[in-house]
Amino acid sequence: MSVYYDAVTILTAPSPNGGSFKSRIYNARTIKSTPAQVYALIIETSKWDILLKEVIENAGILKLEPKLTPLLSLLLVHDHLIAKSGIAAKATHPLRQAVERHKARLRGEFIKARVRRGCATIPDLKTAIQTEKRAVLGPSSAAIYPRWVRVNNLRTTLAQQLATTFAGYDQVESLAALADKKIWIDPNVPDLLAIAPGVEISSSAAYRTGQVILQDKASCFPAYLLIGDEDWEEGMDLLDGCAAPGNKTTHMASLVAKYGADNNKKNGTKGGRKHHVFSMDQSPVRAKILQKMVSTAGADPLVTVLPGQDFLALDPEDPRFENVSGLLLDPSCSGSGIIGRDDVPKLVLPETAVQGQGQAGKKRKRKAEDGGNRDGEEKKTKAEAEAETVVQTPAATDENDVAVSGMDTERLIKLSNLQTRIVEHALAFPAATRVTYSTCSVHLLENEAVVQRILASEVARRRGWRVLRRDEQPEGMRKWGHRGERKERVVGDKVDEEAVQTDVTLSDEELEGCLRCWPGDDEGTGGFFVAGFVRDGAAEQPGDGDGEVDNEDDEEEDEEWGGFSD
Ligand SMILES: C[S@@+](CC[C@H](N)C(=O)[O-])C[C@H]1O[C@@H](n2cnc3c(N)ncnc32)[C@H](O)[C@@H]1O
């Protein structure tokens, strides 16, 4: 029986800052049953809640069984009607008896609910319930943050994964239609799939062996924007300057492997010189994670990890980097685009009494002396308060597992100084012709304003860098509709609007070249920004610089706070 009490404890506990819902369960010290059991019970119940609510209300068991709260009844009736082994408690346990006493009535209501929806099978019924649930919860419901799955071409192909790991999955036409055994093939990023948020993939062989990698859609934009739909500069090297935990490095390696194989097929060759990828992170601890991810992805032969390496301390003239033509920079940022980790599944709970039986749907105003509050509002009973408990499903931002709670302008400015310096350093690599800059921030100061400062820098002007135009971008990125912004868009209450006003003087063409993602719309992404820089000729403009990067903000370098690091 403890698994039901544990689930209630998890669902009703205040949401702490940071950590995914799953990790909260796994780290909870207060639960007695195994975390996997508690997690599975909550996730499975959340898939059926609309129907269970209907069954419980129509069977009227909450009125008859005072020991049952709405949340407990939902969890118990789920296991009673749907779990193969029924309620996980002794047959004599009072709560199990409180449900099983009404088994004929519950079964009857379950059948009626299925017939009402015209569903012949249980899987059809489950899909119908999930569609209803999305309609009830609206566009900001957790269901629009799917599980994004990137196929790793170093180990497998999309076709192989569809035939094995995802065999039996039906392709859907929209993210909103995702449910069990349904799959979405992304139209913007090659080899990217989405499955419903609750579907467990991390225990699959494909995940464990690095054939598939869980990576948010937006986080796949930078490597794809950098490398494109075919090998743009075969044989040249690539560099990821801020790489841990390694999603974008392994994505670059996957694209290199894919296009290398394509070229070999086209030319009848057996593999000429492929790109080599240099990947680094200034944090030695995070660099270990990076190395592990590179190895799991099968990318060791292609990738050299430089552990603990500060990108800013690399000498662009170092002969090791003389062939580096593409650089990806995804530095630390405010993380303001990270989807909130207030991410427990939303459960639609039964009401204690149903309409037509005298109470439900009507607000019973209690008199102040009966316990009403000062404003004459009804004071909620424990069960009613519980009935309003609302929680949301994990957003799949695996490299960004921390929610942000507020950021002052001074910190944003320090971050944007550091971000600008990092990209300017990249522009100085002698053979570089393409660079991408990305953040998981929604703020102009860290995004368009950084692009603007970079374009105005000495190194960019001297070497002829400009923004990669929309019409030059790979097909999937060209199709992406959300582009650069001139005005700060306030997402939630994360920052003082007044404080971050900044003039964006980029041209319309430059803004069109920038890509944005926003949390809360129907694209299934968090907030994200990416821009590509390109330079057409190898020739340097005669300039006043000596090759050194113009670091107007050097004194900010050692600020104690470095932003979100993943
Ligand atoms: C947003 S995370 C990168 C996520 C990574 N690109 C991925 O997709 O998995 C930023 C990383 O940059 C690293 N970093 C920040 N400044 C750096 C610098 N100057 N040199 C190297 N790494 C740096 C941080 O330690 C952090 O791990």
The ligand as an SDF file (V2000), in Angstrom:
LIG
                    3D

 27 29  0  0  0  0  0  0  0  0999 V2000
   25.2730   25.5420  -22.2280 C   0  0  0  0  0  0  0  0  0  0  0  0
   26.5330   24.5010  -21.7130 S   0  0  0  0  0  0  0  0  0  0  0  0
   26.9780   23.6480  -23.1690 C   0  0  0  0  0  0  0  0  0  0  0  0
   26.0180   22.5270  -23.5420 C   0  0  0  0  0  0  0  0  0  0  0  0
   26.5920   21.7080  -24.6620 C   0  0  0  0  0  0  0  0  0  0  0  0
   26.9030   22.5330  -25.8190 N   0  0  0  0  0  0  0  0  0  0  0  0
   25.6650   20.5830  -25.0870 C   0  0  0  0  0  0  0  0  0  0  0  0
   24.9270   20.7720  -26.0650 O   0  0  0  0  0  0  0  0  0  0  0  0
   25.6720   19.5290  -24.4780 O   0  0  0  0  0  0  0  0  0  0  0  0
   27.8720   25.6080  -21.5410 C   0  0  0  0  0  0  0  0  0  0  0  0
   29.2130   24.9480  -21.2100 C   0  0  0  0  0  0  0  0  0  0  0  0
   30.2310   25.8720  -21.5160 O   0  0  0  0  0  0  0  0  0  0  0  0
   31.2880   25.6770  -20.6220 C   0  0  0  0  0  0  0  0  0  0  0  0
   32.1050   26.8980  -20.7160 N   0  0  0  0  0  0  0  0  0  0  0  0
   31.7660   28.1520  -20.3460 C   0  0  0  0  0  0  0  0  0  0  0  0
   32.7760   28.9910  -20.6270 N   0  0  0  0  0  0  0  0  0  0  0  0
   33.7560   28.2620  -21.2260 C   0  0  0  0  0  0  0  0  0  0  0  0
   35.0450   28.5650  -21.7470 C   0  0  0  0  0  0  0  0  0  0  0  0
   35.5380   29.7900  -21.7060 N   0  0  0  0  0  0  0  0  0  0  0  0
   35.7690   27.5670  -22.2730 N   0  0  0  0  0  0  0  0  0  0  0  0
   35.2940   26.3000  -22.3060 C   0  0  0  0  0  0  0  0  0  0  0  0
   34.0940   25.9550  -21.7970 N   0  0  0  0  0  0  0  0  0  0  0  0
   33.3410   26.9260  -21.2730 C   0  0  0  0  0  0  0  0  0  0  0  0
   30.6110   25.4370  -19.3100 C   0  0  0  0  0  0  0  0  0  0  0  0
   31.4530   24.7480  -18.4160 O   0  0  0  0  0  0  0  0  0  0  0  0
   29.4170   24.5970  -19.7500 C   0  0  0  0  0  0  0  0  0  0  0  0
   29.6850   23.2300  -19.6260 O   0  0  0  0  0  0  0  0  0  0  0  0
  1  2  1  0
  2  3  1  0
  2 10  1  0
  3  4  1  0
  4  5  1  0
  5  6  1  0
  5  7  1  0
  7  8  2  0
  7  9  1  0
 10 11  1  0
 11 12  1  0
 11 26  1  0
 12 13  1  0
 13 14  1  0
 13 24  1  0
 14 15  1  0
 14 23  1  0
 15 16  2  0
 16 17  1  0
 17 18  1  0
 17 23  2  0
 18 19  1  0
 18 20  2  0
 20 21  1  0
 21 22  2  0
 22 23  1  0
 24 25  1  0
 24 26  1  0
 26 27  1  0
M  CHG  2   2   1   9  -1
M  END
$$$$
